Amino acid sequence: MTVPVTVTLLGRPGCHLCDDAREVIARVAADLGAVWEERDITESAELTERYWEQIPVTLVNGVRHDFWRVDETRLRAAITELRRA
């Protein structure tokens, strides 16, 4: 049985690192059949306070995986490992 994997990108408009992260996440998710979503932290006071200085933040199945930059190899490994669980 394959475990479903969701990758969440937390970012904000105008964030160039978020743009870079979006490209990596979209590519990896498409290659590995994972779902990905994006949330704008400026739409939530709680998310803004918690993540403002760390964006972009990547969550894998709700658990923080990376921040500032997305390492494609590390993200692929995390998704693959979850799928094997």
PDB file of N, CA, C and O in Angstrom, chain B, residues numbered from 101:
ATOM      1  N   MET B 101       0.838  -1.190   0.000  1.00  0.00           N
ATOM      2  CA  MET B 101       0.000   0.000   0.000  1.00  0.00           C
ATOM      3  C   MET B 101       0.882   1.251   0.000  1.00  0.00           C
ATOM      4  O   MET B 101       1.832   1.341   0.777  1.00  0.00           O
ATOM      5  N   THR B 102       0.572   2.200  -0.857  1.00  0.00           N
ATOM      6  CA  THR B 102       1.341   3.428  -0.946  1.00  0.00           C
ATOM      7  C   THR B 102       0.722   4.500  -0.064  1.00  0.00           C
ATOM      8  O   THR B 102      -0.480   4.756  -0.130  1.00  0.00           O
ATOM      9  N   VAL B 103       1.550   5.123   0.759  1.00  0.00           N
ATOM     10  CA  VAL B 103       1.097   6.198   1.638  1.00  0.00           C
ATOM     11  C   VAL B 103       0.963   7.474   0.812  1.00  0.00           C
ATOM     12  O   VAL B 103       1.903   7.840   0.106  1.00  0.00           O
ATOM     13  N   PRO B 104      -0.189   8.169   0.880  1.00  0.00           N
ATOM     14  CA  PRO B 104      -0.316   9.430   0.161  1.00  0.00           C
ATOM     15  C   PRO B 104       0.613  10.487   0.770  1.00  0.00           C
ATOM     16  O   PRO B 104       0.769  10.566   1.989  1.00  0.00           O
ATOM     17  N   VAL B 105       1.214  11.280  -0.084  1.00  0.00           N
ATOM     18  CA  VAL B 105       2.140  12.311   0.371  1.00  0.00           C
ATOM     19  C   VAL B 105       1.670  13.660  -0.155  1.00  0.00           C
ATOM     20  O   VAL B 105       1.382  13.819  -1.341  1.00  0.00           O
ATOM     21  N   THR B 106       1.597  14.635   0.764  1.00  0.00           N
ATOM     22  CA  THR B 106       1.259  16.005   0.396  1.00  0.00           C
ATOM     23  C   THR B 106       2.402  16.917   0.806  1.00  0.00           C
ATOM     24  O   THR B 106       2.840  16.910   1.956  1.00  0.00           O
ATOM     25  N   VAL B 107       2.874  17.697  -0.143  1.00  0.00           N
ATOM     26  CA  VAL B 107       3.919  18.683   0.111  1.00  0.00           C
ATOM     27  C   VAL B 107       3.245  20.053   0.134  1.00  0.00           C
ATOM     28  O   VAL B 107       2.511  20.411  -0.788  1.00  0.00           O
ATOM     29  N   THR B 108       3.501  20.808   1.191  1.00  0.00           N
ATOM     30  CA  THR B 108       2.914  22.138   1.329  1.00  0.00           C
ATOM     31  C   THR B 108       4.026  23.174   1.299  1.00  0.00           C
ATOM     32  O   THR B 108       5.019  23.061   2.018  1.00  0.00           O
ATOM     33  N   LEU B 109       3.846  24.173   0.465  1.00  0.00           N
ATOM     34  CA  LEU B 109       4.772  25.301   0.393  1.00  0.00           C
ATOM     35  C   LEU B 109       4.131  26.479   1.112  1.00  0.00           C
ATOM     36  O   LEU B 109       3.062  26.944   0.718  1.00  0.00           O
ATOM     37  N   LEU B 110       4.779  26.960   2.161  1.00  0.00           N
ATOM     38  CA  LEU B 110       4.329  28.161   2.861  1.00  0.00           C
ATOM     39  C   LEU B 110       5.183  29.314   2.376  1.00  0.00           C
ATOM     40  O   LEU B 110       6.407  29.281   2.499  1.00  0.00           O
ATOM     41  N   GLY B 111       4.549  30.325   1.831  1.00  0.00           N
ATOM     42  CA  GLY B 111       5.285  31.465   1.295  1.00  0.00           C
ATOM     43  C   GLY B 111       4.441  32.716   1.327  1.00  0.00           C
ATOM     44  O   GLY B 111       3.437  32.799   2.035  1.00  0.00           O
ATOM     45  N   ARG B 112       4.871  33.690   0.540  1.00  0.00           N
ATOM     46  CA  ARG B 112       4.110  34.938   0.424  1.00  0.00           C
ATOM     47  C   ARG B 112       4.370  35.538  -0.944  1.00  0.00           C
ATOM     48  O   ARG B 112       5.374  35.216  -1.578  1.00  0.00           O
ATOM     49  N   PRO B 113       3.481  36.406  -1.410  1.00  0.00           N
ATOM     50  CA  PRO B 113       3.679  37.051  -2.702  1.00  0.00           C
ATOM     51  C   PRO B 113       4.961  37.890  -2.717  1.00  0.00           C
ATOM     52  O   PRO B 113       5.316  38.516  -1.718  1.00  0.00           O
ATOM     53  N   GLY B 114       5.635  37.892  -3.844  1.00  0.00           N
ATOM     54  CA  GLY B 114       6.839  38.704  -4.012  1.00  0.00           C
ATOM     55  C   GLY B 114       8.098  38.079  -3.452  1.00  0.00           C
ATOM     56  O   GLY B 114       9.138  38.736  -3.410  1.00  0.00           O
ATOM     57  N   CYS B 115       8.039  36.851  -3.028  1.00  0.00           N
ATOM     58  CA  CYS B 115       9.181  36.160  -2.429  1.00  0.00           C
ATOM     59  C   CYS B 115       9.901  35.363  -3.524  1.00  0.00           C
ATOM     60  O   CYS B 115       9.378  34.363  -4.015  1.00  0.00           O
ATOM     61  N   HIS B 116      11.108  35.815  -3.903  1.00  0.00           N
ATOM     62  CA  HIS B 116      11.821  35.124  -4.992  1.00  0.00           C
ATOM     63  C   HIS B 116      12.268  33.726  -4.590  1.00  0.00           C
ATOM     64  O   HIS B 116      12.337  32.841  -5.444  1.00  0.00           O
ATOM     65  N   LEU B 117      12.574  33.501  -3.317  1.00  0.00           N
ATOM     66  CA  LEU B 117      12.926  32.154  -2.874  1.00  0.00           C
ATOM     67  C   LEU B 117      11.714  31.223  -2.960  1.00  0.00           C
ATOM     68  O   LEU B 117      11.854  30.028  -3.220  1.00  0.00           O
ATOM     69  N   CYS B 118      10.524  31.787  -2.739  1.00  0.00           N
ATOM     70  CA  CYS B 118       9.295  31.005  -2.864  1.00  0.00           C
ATOM     71  C   CYS B 118       9.086  30.578  -4.321  1.00  0.00           C
ATOM     72  O   CYS B 118       8.645  29.461  -4.592  1.00  0.00           O
ATOM     73  N   ASP B 119       9.403  31.468  -5.241  1.00  0.00           N
ATOM     74  CA  ASP B 119       9.304  31.127  -6.664  1.00  0.00           C
ATOM     75  C   ASP B 119      10.219  29.960  -7.002  1.00  0.00           C
ATOM     76  O   ASP B 119       9.818  29.036  -7.710  1.00  0.00           O
ATOM     77  N   ASP B 120      11.443  29.999  -6.499  1.00  0.00           N
ATOM     78  CA  ASP B 120      12.397  28.907  -6.730  1.00  0.00           C
ATOM     79  C   ASP B 120      11.890  27.610  -6.110  1.00  0.00           C
ATOM     80  O   ASP B 120      11.948  26.552  -6.737  1.00  0.00           O
ATOM     81  N   ALA B 121      11.398  27.695  -4.885  1.00  0.00           N
ATOM     82  CA  ALA B 121      10.895  26.515  -4.186  1.00  0.00           C
ATOM     83  C   ALA B 121       9.710  25.905  -4.918  1.00  0.00           C
ATOM     84  O   ALA B 121       9.610  24.684  -5.030  1.00  0.00           O
ATOM     85  N   ARG B 122       8.818  26.742  -5.415  1.00  0.00           N
ATOM     86  CA  ARG B 122       7.639  26.290  -6.146  1.00  0.00           C
ATOM     87  C   ARG B 122       8.038  25.429  -7.345  1.00  0.00           C
ATOM     88  O   ARG B 122       7.427  24.390  -7.593  1.00  0.00           O
ATOM     89  N   GLU B 123       9.047  25.852  -8.076  1.00  0.00           N
ATOM     90  CA  GLU B 123       9.500  25.094  -9.244  1.00  0.00           C
ATOM     91  C   GLU B 123      10.006  23.713  -8.855  1.00  0.00           C
ATOM     92  O   GLU B 123       9.668  22.716  -9.494  1.00  0.00           O
ATOM     93  N   VAL B 124      10.813  23.658  -7.812  1.00  0.00           N
ATOM     94  CA  VAL B 124      11.368  22.378  -7.353  1.00  0.00           C
ATOM     95  C   VAL B 124      10.253  21.462  -6.857  1.00  0.00           C
ATOM     96  O   VAL B 124      10.192  20.292  -7.234  1.00  0.00           O
ATOM     97  N   ILE B 125       9.379  21.990  -6.021  1.00  0.00           N
ATOM     98  CA  ILE B 125       8.297  21.184  -5.449  1.00  0.00           C
ATOM     99  C   ILE B 125       7.376  20.659  -6.543  1.00  0.00           C
ATOM    100  O   ILE B 125       7.012  19.483  -6.534  1.00  0.00           O
ATOM    101  N   ALA B 126       6.996  21.513  -7.480  1.00  0.00           N
ATOM    102  CA  ALA B 126       6.110  21.083  -8.568  1.00  0.00           C
ATOM    103  C   ALA B 126       6.749  19.962  -9.380  1.00  0.00           C
ATOM    104  O   ALA B 126       6.081  18.990  -9.731  1.00  0.00           O
ATOM    105  N   ARG B 127       8.018  20.091  -9.674  1.00  0.00           N
ATOM    106  CA  ARG B 127       8.729  19.082 -10.466  1.00  0.00           C
ATOM    107  C   ARG B 127       8.803  17.748  -9.720  1.00  0.00           C
ATOM    108  O   ARG B 127       8.493  16.696 -10.281  1.00  0.00           O
ATOM    109  N   VAL B 128       9.213  17.800  -8.461  1.00  0.00           N
ATOM    110  CA  VAL B 128       9.362  16.576  -7.662  1.00  0.00           C
ATOM    111  C   VAL B 128       7.998  15.921  -7.444  1.00  0.00           C
ATOM    112  O   VAL B 128       7.871  14.703  -7.574  1.00  0.00           O
ATOM    113  N   ALA B 129       6.996  16.702  -7.120  1.00  0.00           N
ATOM    114  CA  ALA B 129       5.656  16.152  -6.889  1.00  0.00           C
ATOM    115  C   ALA B 129       5.134  15.473  -8.151  1.00  0.00           C
ATOM    116  O   ALA B 129       4.561  14.386  -8.079  1.00  0.00           O
ATOM    117  N   ALA B 130       5.326  16.100  -9.292  1.00  0.00           N
ATOM    118  CA  ALA B 130       4.876  15.504 -10.555  1.00  0.00           C
ATOM    119  C   ALA B 130       5.626  14.209 -10.847  1.00  0.00           C
ATOM    120  O   ALA B 130       5.022  13.220 -11.263  1.00  0.00           O
ATOM    121  N   ASP B 131       6.913  14.211 -10.634  1.00  0.00           N
ATOM    122  CA  ASP B 131       7.727  13.011 -10.899  1.00  0.00           C
ATOM    123  C   ASP B 131       7.344  11.844 -10.002  1.00  0.00           C
ATOM    124  O   ASP B 131       7.343  10.695 -10.443  1.00  0.00           O
ATOM    125  N   LEU B 132       7.018  12.132  -8.742  1.00  0.00           N
ATOM    126  CA  LEU B 132       6.788  11.072  -7.765  1.00  0.00           C
ATOM    127  C   LEU B 132       5.312  10.834  -7.445  1.00  0.00           C
ATOM    128  O   LEU B 132       4.983   9.986  -6.614  1.00  0.00           O
ATOM    129  N   GLY B 133       4.437  11.570  -8.094  1.00  0.00           N
ATOM    130  CA  GLY B 133       3.005  11.367  -7.884  1.00  0.00           C
ATOM    131  C   GLY B 133       2.494  11.877  -6.549  1.00  0.00           C
ATOM    132  O   GLY B 133       1.490  11.380  -6.039  1.00  0.00           O
ATOM    133  N   ALA B 134       3.168  12.857  -5.982  1.00  0.00           N
ATOM    134  CA  ALA B 134       2.721  13.458  -4.723  1.00  0.00           C
ATOM    135  C   ALA B 134       1.800  14.640  -5.038  1.00  0.00           C
ATOM    136  O   ALA B 134       1.850  15.216  -6.124  1.00  0.00           O
ATOM    137  N   VAL B 135       0.978  14.975  -4.081  1.00  0.00           N
ATOM    138  CA  VAL B 135       0.116  16.156  -4.179  1.00  0.00           C
ATOM    139  C   VAL B 135       0.895  17.318  -3.586  1.00  0.00           C
ATOM    140  O   VAL B 135       1.632  17.143  -2.616  1.00  0.00           O
ATOM    141  N   TRP B 136       0.734  18.517  -4.167  1.00  0.00           N
ATOM    142  CA  TRP B 136       1.354  19.671  -3.529  1.00  0.00           C
ATOM    143  C   TRP B 136       0.372  20.825  -3.525  1.00  0.00           C
ATOM    144  O   TRP B 136      -0.494  20.948  -4.391  1.00  0.00           O
ATOM    145  N   GLU B 137       0.541  21.666  -2.515  1.00  0.00           N
ATOM    146  CA  GLU B 137      -0.326  22.827  -2.331  1.00  0.00           C
ATOM    147  C   GLU B 137       0.523  23.993  -1.856  1.00  0.00           C
ATOM    148  O   GLU B 137       1.644  23.819  -1.377  1.00  0.00           O
ATOM    149  N   GLU B 138      -0.031  25.168  -1.996  1.00  0.00           N
ATOM    150  CA  GLU B 138       0.691  26.366  -1.554  1.00  0.00           C
ATOM    151  C   GLU B 138      -0.220  27.193  -0.662  1.00  0.00           C
ATOM    152  O   GLU B 138      -1.405  27.360  -0.951  1.00  0.00           O
ATOM    153  N   ARG B 139       0.347  27.711   0.430  1.00  0.00           N
ATOM    154  CA  ARG B 139      -0.402  28.579   1.337  1.00  0.00           C
ATOM    155  C   ARG B 139       0.345  29.895   1.494  1.00  0.00           C
ATOM    156  O   ARG B 139       1.562  29.918   1.677  1.00  0.00           O
ATOM    157  N   ASP B 140      -0.397  30.976   1.421  1.00  0.00           N
ATOM    158  CA  ASP B 140       0.136  32.319   1.594  1.00  0.00           C
ATOM    159  C   ASP B 140       0.083  32.663   3.076  1.00  0.00           C
ATOM    160  O   ASP B 140      -1.001  32.796   3.643  1.00  0.00           O
ATOM    161  N   ILE B 141       1.242  32.809   3.707  1.00  0.00           N
ATOM    162  CA  ILE B 141       1.270  33.062   5.149  1.00  0.00           C
ATOM    163  C   ILE B 141       0.662  34.408   5.516  1.00  0.00           C
ATOM    164  O   ILE B 141       0.260  34.607   6.663  1.00  0.00           O
ATOM    165  N   THR B 142       0.586  35.336   4.566  1.00  0.00           N
ATOM    166  CA  THR B 142       0.022  36.651   4.882  1.00  0.00           C
ATOM    167  C   THR B 142      -1.491  36.601   5.064  1.00  0.00           C
ATOM    168  O   THR B 142      -2.097  37.587   5.484  1.00  0.00           O
ATOM    169  N   GLU B 143      -2.100  35.470   4.754  1.00  0.00           N
ATOM    170  CA  GLU B 143      -3.536  35.314   4.952  1.00  0.00           C
ATOM    171  C   GLU B 143      -3.875  34.818   6.354  1.00  0.00           C
ATOM    172  O   GLU B 143      -5.048  34.663   6.693  1.00  0.00           O
ATOM    173  N   SER B 144      -2.850  34.569   7.168  1.00  0.00           N
ATOM    174  CA  SER B 144      -3.059  34.070   8.521  1.00  0.00           C
ATOM    175  C   SER B 144      -2.071  34.736   9.473  1.00  0.00           C
ATOM    176  O   SER B 144      -0.859  34.638   9.284  1.00  0.00           O
ATOM    177  N   ALA B 145      -2.585  35.406  10.487  1.00  0.00           N
ATOM    178  CA  ALA B 145      -1.701  36.054  11.470  1.00  0.00           C
ATOM    179  C   ALA B 145      -0.804  35.028  12.152  1.00  0.00           C
ATOM    180  O   ALA B 145       0.369  35.297  12.407  1.00  0.00           O
ATOM    181  N   GLU B 146      -1.352  33.859  12.444  1.00  0.00           N
ATOM    182  CA  GLU B 146      -0.572  32.803  13.099  1.00  0.00           C
ATOM    183  C   GLU B 146       0.585  32.325  12.209  1.00  0.00           C
ATOM    184  O   GLU B 146       1.719  32.206  12.672  1.00  0.00           O
ATOM    185  N   LEU B 147       0.293  32.055  10.943  1.00  0.00           N
ATOM    186  CA  LEU B 147       1.351  31.601  10.030  1.00  0.00           C
ATOM    187  C   LEU B 147       2.382  32.698   9.794  1.00  0.00           C
ATOM    188  O   LEU B 147       3.579  32.417   9.721  1.00  0.00           O
ATOM    189  N   THR B 148       1.933  33.941   9.675  1.00  0.00           N
ATOM    190  CA  THR B 148       2.859  35.055   9.472  1.00  0.00           C
ATOM    191  C   THR B 148       3.818  35.165  10.649  1.00  0.00           C
ATOM    192  O   THR B 148       5.029  35.285  10.463  1.00  0.00           O
ATOM    193  N   GLU B 149       3.273  35.123  11.862  1.00  0.00           N
ATOM    194  CA  GLU B 149       4.119  35.240  13.051  1.00  0.00           C
ATOM    195  C   GLU B 149       5.096  34.070  13.166  1.00  0.00           C
ATOM    196  O   GLU B 149       6.260  34.247  13.525  1.00  0.00           O
ATOM    197  N   ARG B 150       4.610  32.901  12.861  1.00  0.00           N
ATOM    198  CA  ARG B 150       5.430  31.692  13.038  1.00  0.00           C
ATOM    199  C   ARG B 150       6.520  31.535  11.977  1.00  0.00           C
ATOM    200  O   ARG B 150       7.623  31.084  12.286  1.00  0.00           O
ATOM    201  N   TYR B 151       6.218  31.905  10.722  1.00  0.00           N
ATOM    202  CA  TYR B 151       7.119  31.566   9.626  1.00  0.00           C
ATOM    203  C   TYR B 151       7.732  32.747   8.870  1.00  0.00           C
ATOM    204  O   TYR B 151       8.522  32.524   7.953  1.00  0.00           O
ATOM    205  N   TRP B 152       7.405  33.972   9.212  1.00  0.00           N
ATOM    206  CA  TRP B 152       7.833  35.134   8.424  1.00  0.00           C
ATOM    207  C   TRP B 152       9.318  35.115   8.058  1.00  0.00           C
ATOM    208  O   TRP B 152       9.672  35.377   6.908  1.00  0.00           O
ATOM    209  N   GLU B 153      10.176  34.812   9.005  1.00  0.00           N
ATOM    210  CA  GLU B 153      11.622  34.875   8.752  1.00  0.00           C
ATOM    211  C   GLU B 153      12.192  33.579   8.191  1.00  0.00           C
ATOM    212  O   GLU B 153      13.401  33.484   7.979  1.00  0.00           O
ATOM    213  N   GLN B 154      11.355  32.587   7.948  1.00  0.00           N
ATOM    214  CA  GLN B 154      11.843  31.298   7.466  1.00  0.00           C
ATOM    215  C   GLN B 154      11.388  30.961   6.052  1.00  0.00           C
ATOM    216  O   GLN B 154      11.865  29.981   5.479  1.00  0.00           O
ATOM    217  N   ILE B 155      10.494  31.731   5.480  1.00  0.00           N
ATOM    218  CA  ILE B 155       9.921  31.348   4.190  1.00  0.00           C
ATOM    219  C   ILE B 155      10.970  31.341   3.082  1.00  0.00           C
ATOM    220  O   ILE B 155      11.941  32.096   3.122  1.00  0.00           O
ATOM    221  N   PRO B 156      10.760  30.493   2.116  1.00  0.00           N
ATOM    222  CA  PRO B 156       9.693  29.506   2.041  1.00  0.00           C
ATOM    223  C   PRO B 156       9.940  28.340   2.986  1.00  0.00           C
ATOM    224  O   PRO B 156      11.077  27.937   3.228  1.00  0.00           O
ATOM    225  N   VAL B 157       8.852  27.816   3.507  1.00  0.00           N
ATOM    226  CA  VAL B 157       8.906  26.645   4.375  1.00  0.00           C
ATOM    227  C   VAL B 157       8.204  25.509   3.634  1.00  0.00           C
ATOM    228  O   VAL B 157       7.134  25.693   3.052  1.00  0.00           O
ATOM    229  N   THR B 158       8.820  24.348   3.668  1.00  0.00           N
ATOM    230  CA  THR B 158       8.244  23.167   3.029  1.00  0.00           C
ATOM    231  C   THR B 158       7.821  22.182   4.105  1.00  0.00           C
ATOM    232  O   THR B 158       8.606  21.815   4.979  1.00  0.00           O
ATOM    233  N   LEU B 159       6.567  21.763   4.024  1.00  0.00           N
ATOM    234  CA  LEU B 159       6.043  20.728   4.920  1.00  0.00           C
ATOM    235  C   LEU B 159       5.784  19.475   4.092  1.00  0.00           C
ATOM    236  O   LEU B 159       5.307  19.559   2.960  1.00  0.00           O
ATOM    237  N   VAL B 160       6.094  18.336   4.650  1.00  0.00           N
ATOM    238  CA  VAL B 160       5.767  17.064   4.002  1.00  0.00           C
ATOM    239  C   VAL B 160       4.836  16.330   4.952  1.00  0.00           C
ATOM    240  O   VAL B 160       5.207  15.977   6.072  1.00  0.00           O
ATOM    241  N   ASN B 161       3.623  16.110   4.480  1.00  0.00           N
ATOM    242  CA  ASN B 161       2.558  15.535   5.316  1.00  0.00           C
ATOM    243  C   ASN B 161       2.437  16.274   6.647  1.00  0.00           C
ATOM    244  O   ASN B 161       2.274  15.664   7.704  1.00  0.00           O
ATOM    245  N   GLY B 162       2.522  17.601   6.569  1.00  0.00           N
ATOM    246  CA  GLY B 162       2.297  18.450   7.728  1.00  0.00           C
ATOM    247  C   GLY B 162       3.485  18.663   8.650  1.00  0.00           C
ATOM    248  O   GLY B 162       3.379  19.402   9.629  1.00  0.00           O
ATOM    249  N   VAL B 163       4.618  18.029   8.357  1.00  0.00           N
ATOM    250  CA  VAL B 163       5.819  18.141   9.186  1.00  0.00           C
ATOM    251  C   VAL B 163       6.850  19.000   8.455  1.00  0.00           C
ATOM    252  O   VAL B 163       7.126  18.789   7.274  1.00  0.00           O
ATOM    253  N   ARG B 164       7.417  19.975   9.178  1.00  0.00           N
ATOM    254  CA  ARG B 164       8.409  20.850   8.537  1.00  0.00           C
ATOM    255  C   ARG B 164       9.583  20.035   8.008  1.00  0.00           C
ATOM    256  O   ARG B 164      10.191  19.237   8.723  1.00  0.00           O
ATOM    257  N   HIS B 165       9.874  20.260   6.751  1.00  0.00           N
ATOM    258  CA  HIS B 165      10.937  19.530   6.069  1.00  0.00           C
ATOM    259  C   HIS B 165      12.139  20.430   5.785  1.00  0.00           C
ATOM    260  O   HIS B 165      13.276  20.053   6.070  1.00  0.00           O
ATOM    261  N   ASP B 166      11.896  21.604   5.233  1.00  0.00           N
ATOM    262  CA  ASP B 166      12.957  22.545   4.862  1.00  0.00           C
ATOM    263  C   ASP B 166      12.462  23.970   5.043  1.00  0.00           C
ATOM    264  O   ASP B 166      11.259  24.213   5.142  1.00  0.00           O
ATOM    265  N   PHE B 167      13.403  24.913   5.085  1.00  0.00           N
ATOM    266  CA  PHE B 167      13.053  26.322   5.014  1.00  0.00           C
ATOM    267  C   PHE B 167      14.158  27.054   4.271  1.00  0.00           C
ATOM    268  O   PHE B 167      15.282  26.560   4.180  1.00  0.00           O
ATOM    269  N   TRP B 168      13.846  28.214   3.749  1.00  0.00           N
ATOM    270  CA  TRP B 168      14.680  29.082   2.910  1.00  0.00           C
ATOM    271  C   TRP B 168      14.940  28.491   1.529  1.00  0.00           C
ATOM    272  O   TRP B 168      14.687  29.160   0.527  1.00  0.00           O
ATOM    273  N   ARG B 169      15.421  27.301   1.448  1.00  0.00           N
ATOM    274  CA  ARG B 169      15.698  26.656   0.160  1.00  0.00           C
ATOM    275  C   ARG B 169      15.148  25.231   0.187  1.00  0.00           C
ATOM    276  O   ARG B 169      15.075  24.605   1.244  1.00  0.00           O
ATOM    277  N   VAL B 170      14.769  24.734  -0.970  1.00  0.00           N
ATOM    278  CA  VAL B 170      14.309  23.353  -1.076  1.00  0.00           C
ATOM    279  C   VAL B 170      15.398  22.560  -1.777  1.00  0.00           C
ATOM    280  O   VAL B 170      15.763  22.848  -2.916  1.00  0.00           O
ATOM    281  N   ASP B 171      15.904  21.567  -1.083  1.00  0.00           N
ATOM    282  CA  ASP B 171      16.902  20.676  -1.657  1.00  0.00           C
ATOM    283  C   ASP B 171      16.150  19.552  -2.378  1.00  0.00           C
ATOM    284  O   ASP B 171      15.479  18.736  -1.746  1.00  0.00           O
ATOM    285  N   GLU B 172      16.271  19.524  -3.689  1.00  0.00           N
ATOM    286  CA  GLU B 172      15.501  18.571  -4.490  1.00  0.00           C
ATOM    287  C   GLU B 172      15.806  17.121  -4.116  1.00  0.00           C
ATOM    288  O   GLU B 172      14.889  16.306  -4.009  1.00  0.00           O
ATOM    289  N   THR B 173      17.055  16.798  -3.922  1.00  0.00           N
ATOM    290  CA  THR B 173      17.439  15.427  -3.579  1.00  0.00           C
ATOM    291  C   THR B 173      16.844  15.016  -2.236  1.00  0.00           C
ATOM    292  O   THR B 173      16.339  13.904  -2.085  1.00  0.00           O
ATOM    293  N   ARG B 174      16.910  15.919  -1.270  1.00  0.00           N
ATOM    294  CA  ARG B 174      16.363  15.643   0.063  1.00  0.00           C
ATOM    295  C   ARG B 174      14.847  15.485   0.022  1.00  0.00           C
ATOM    296  O   ARG B 174      14.297  14.614   0.696  1.00  0.00           O
ATOM    297  N   LEU B 175      14.167  16.319  -0.762  1.00  0.00           N
ATOM    298  CA  LEU B 175      12.718  16.226  -0.884  1.00  0.00           C
ATOM    299  C   LEU B 175      12.325  14.911  -1.552  1.00  0.00           C
ATOM    300  O   LEU B 175      11.388  14.248  -1.107  1.00  0.00           O
ATOM    301  N   ARG B 176      13.025  14.533  -2.603  1.00  0.00           N
ATOM    302  CA  ARG B 176      12.746  13.251  -3.270  1.00  0.00           C
ATOM    303  C   ARG B 176      12.912  12.089  -2.292  1.00  0.00           C
ATOM    304  O   ARG B 176      12.086  11.178  -2.253  1.00  0.00           O
ATOM    305  N   ALA B 177      13.982  12.129  -1.506  1.00  0.00           N
ATOM    306  CA  ALA B 177      14.241  11.062  -0.546  1.00  0.00           C
ATOM    307  C   ALA B 177      13.146  10.999   0.519  1.00  0.00           C
ATOM    308  O   ALA B 177      12.718   9.909   0.899  1.00  0.00           O
ATOM    309  N   ALA B 178      12.696  12.140   0.997  1.00  0.00           N
ATOM    310  CA  ALA B 178      11.653  12.175   2.032  1.00  0.00           C
ATOM    311  C   ALA B 178      10.348  11.589   1.505  1.00  0.00           C
ATOM    312  O   ALA B 178       9.694  10.805   2.192  1.00  0.00           O
ATOM    313  N   ILE B 179       9.972  11.967   0.291  1.00  0.00           N
ATOM    314  CA  ILE B 179       8.726  11.452  -0.294  1.00  0.00           C
ATOM    315  C   ILE B 179       8.840   9.957  -0.527  1.00  0.00           C
ATOM    316  O   ILE B 179       7.913   9.209  -0.215  1.00  0.00           O
ATOM    317  N   THR B 180       9.948   9.518  -1.063  1.00  0.00           N
ATOM    318  CA  THR B 180      10.164   8.098  -1.327  1.00  0.00           C
ATOM    319  C   THR B 180      10.120   7.296  -0.037  1.00  0.00           C
ATOM    320  O   THR B 180       9.525   6.219   0.006  1.00  0.00           O
ATOM    321  N   GLU B 181      10.744   7.811   1.012  1.00  0.00           N
ATOM    322  CA  GLU B 181      10.757   7.121   2.304  1.00  0.00           C
ATOM    323  C   GLU B 181       9.344   7.005   2.884  1.00  0.00           C
ATOM    324  O   GLU B 181       8.971   5.950   3.398  1.00  0.00           O
ATOM    325  N   LEU B 182       8.567   8.071   2.806  1.00  0.00           N
ATOM    326  CA  LEU B 182       7.193   8.028   3.308  1.00  0.00           C
ATOM    327  C   LEU B 182       6.365   7.014   2.539  1.00  0.00           C
ATOM    328  O   LEU B 182       5.533   6.313   3.115  1.00  0.00           O
ATOM    329  N   ARG B 183       6.593   6.942   1.255  1.00  0.00           N
ATOM    330  CA  ARG B 183       5.844   6.001   0.429  1.00  0.00           C
ATOM    331  C   ARG B 183       6.120   4.554   0.809  1.00  0.00           C
ATOM    332  O   ARG B 183       5.257   3.688   0.664  1.00  0.00           O
ATOM    333  N   ARG B 184       7.326   4.302   1.296  1.00  0.00           N
ATOM    334  CA  ARG B 184       7.721   2.947   1.688  1.00  0.00           C
ATOM    335  C   ARG B 184       7.193   2.558   3.065  1.00  0.00           C
ATOM    336  O   ARG B 184       7.132   1.377   3.407  1.00  0.00           O
ATOM    337  N   ALA B 185       6.815   3.560   3.846  1.00  0.00           N
ATOM    338  CA  ALA B 185       6.387   3.296   5.242  1.00  0.00           C
ATOM    339  C   ALA B 185       5.121   2.453   5.306  1.00  0.00           C
ATOM    340  O   ALA B 185       4.637   2.147   6.396  1.00  0.00           O
TER     341      ALA B 185
END
